[in-house]
Amino acid sequence: MRRFRLAPLFLLALSLLLSACATDPMIEQKIAARRAQIASEPQGDWFIGRRFCIPRTQFWGYLRRPGQSWDDARLVMMNETVRNAPDRLQEIPTDGGNAHGFDHNHEYKIWGGFTGRTIYDPNSDLFLPEFKITNWELISSSPGWLFKPNERFNGTQLLRFEKQDYP
């Protein structure tokens, strides 16, 4: 009798395991296609930026050079002394319009450079490189996944462990 009670659980676990294995080649194909697309990007003196917004944190998002993998991108703090970052808006809008962070997951072409300074964001408890932005241009408002095709953003955590530079 006891053996029959465990059979449905065993079958469920087996089907989940098999379905997870079946999607791996599809995920790998999507990752390979993304790598090929990134490798064909025009080179230039700019960065590709992906806005990554978690409420109450001060970091801006990820930056990488054209042709560089998102795996090598750096989470940055923006220095806006020359130009405001793309979504420089109020945290809570007064007119019911867009608010700070409305552009989560938008992709930008961003000009500027790293200052060499490390900035502490107390809300995320991260020490991050400072990037002085001089200009920006929207590339896409819906570029898709960032690191892996099966990632799910829950609105409260980063999608990967961030390497940090400590002062």
C-alpha positions in Angstrom: 0.0 0.0 0.0 2.7 2.4 1.0 4.5 1.9 -2.3 1.4 3.1 -4.3 1.2 6.4 -2.3 4.8 7.3 -3.3 4.4 6.4 -6.9 2.6 9.7 -7.9 5.3 11.7 -6.1 8.0 9.8 -7.9 6.4 10.3 -11.3 6.0 14.0 -10.6 9.6 14.4 -9.6 10.8 12.3 -12.6 8.7 14.4 -15.0 10.1 17.7 -13.6 13.6 16.4 -13.9 13.1 15.3 -17.5 11.4 18.6 -18.5 14.3 20.5 -16.9 16.8 18.5 -18.9 14.7 19.0 -22.1 14.9 22.8 -22.0 18.7 23.0 -21.6 19.5 22.7 -25.3 16.9 25.4 -26.0 18.5 27.7 -23.4 22.0 27.0 -24.8 20.7 27.9 -28.3 19.3 31.2 -27.1 22.5 32.0 -25.3 24.6 31.1 -28.4 22.3 33.4 -30.5 22.7 36.2 -28.0 26.5 35.8 -28.1 26.5 36.0 -31.9 24.3 39.1 -31.9 26.6 40.8 -29.3 29.7 39.8 -31.3 28.3 41.5 -34.4 27.7 44.9 -32.6 29.4 47.9 -34.1 32.4 48.9 -32.0 32.8 52.5 -30.7 33.6 54.7 -27.8 30.5 54.1 -25.8 28.9 51.5 -23.5 25.8 49.4 -23.7 23.7 49.9 -20.6 20.9 47.9 -19.2 18.8 49.6 -16.6 18.3 47.4 -13.6 16.1 49.0 -10.9 15.3 47.7 -7.5 13.2 50.1 -5.4 15.1 52.1 -2.8 18.6 51.2 -4.2 20.8 53.8 -5.8 22.7 51.8 -8.4 21.7 52.5 -12.0 22.2 49.2 -13.8 24.8 47.2 -15.9 27.3 48.6 -18.4 29.4 46.7 -20.9 31.5 47.6 -24.0 30.1 46.7 -27.4 31.0 43.1 -28.2 31.5 42.3 -24.5 29.3 39.6 -22.8 26.7 40.7 -20.3 28.4 38.2 -18.0 31.3 40.7 -17.9 29.1 43.8 -17.4 29.5 45.9 -14.3 26.7 47.1 -12.0 27.4 50.8 -11.6 26.5 54.0 -9.7 25.9 56.9 -12.1 27.6 60.3 -11.6 25.2 62.8 -13.2 27.3 66.0 -12.9 27.5 66.3 -16.7 24.2 64.7 -17.8 21.3 63.1 -16.0 20.8 59.3 -16.3 17.9 58.3 -18.6 15.2 58.0 -16.0 15.9 61.0 -13.7 12.4 61.2 -12.3 10.7 61.5 -8.9 10.3 58.3 -6.9 6.6 59.0 -6.6 5.2 61.1 -9.5 2.7 63.9 -8.7 0.9 63.8 -12.0 0.3 60.0 -12.2 3.0 59.7 -14.9 6.2 57.7 -15.0 8.3 57.4 -11.9 12.0 56.6 -11.2 12.7 53.1 -12.4 10.0 53.0 -15.0 12.7 52.0 -17.5 13.7 48.8 -15.8 15.3 46.5 -18.4 15.5 49.2 -21.1 18.8 49.1 -23.1 20.8 52.2 -23.8 23.9 53.4 -25.7 25.7 55.4 -23.0 28.7 57.7 -23.4 31.1 58.6 -20.6 33.7 56.8 -18.5 34.6 55.2 -15.2 35.9 57.7 -12.7 38.0 55.2 -10.8 36.0 55.9 -7.6 34.0 53.3 -5.7 30.7 54.3 -4.3 28.8 52.6 -1.5 25.1 52.0 -1.8 23.8 51.5 1.7 20.4 50.1 0.6 22.0 47.3 -1.4 25.1 47.1 0.8 27.3 47.1 -2.3 30.5 49.0 -3.2 30.2 49.8 -6.9 32.2 51.6 -9.6 31.2 55.1 -10.4 30.5 56.0 -14.1 30.3 59.6 -15.2 27.6 59.8 -17.9 28.0 62.4 -20.6 25.2 61.3 -23.0 22.7 58.5 -23.7 20.4 57.1 -26.4 17.6 54.5 -26.1 18.4 51.3 -28.0 15.4 49.2 -26.9 12.6 49.4 -24.4 12.1 45.6 -24.4 15.5 43.8 -25.1 14.5 40.6 -23.3 16.5 38.6 -20.8 19.8 39.9 -19.4 22.0 37.0 -18.2 20.0 33.8 -19.0 16.8 33.1 -21.0 15.1 31.4 -18.1 15.8 34.2 -15.5 12.9 35.6 -13.5 13.2 39.1 -11.9 11.2 39.2 -8.6 11.7 43.0 -8.1 13.7 42.7 -4.9 17.0 41.0 -5.8 19.8 41.0 -8.3 20.0 38.2 -10.8 23.6 37.3 -10.0 26.2 37.7 -7.3 28.0 41.0 -7.8 31.8 41.1 -7.6 32.7 44.1 -5.5 35.6 46.5 -5.2 36.1 47.3 -1.5 37.8 50.6 -0.6 
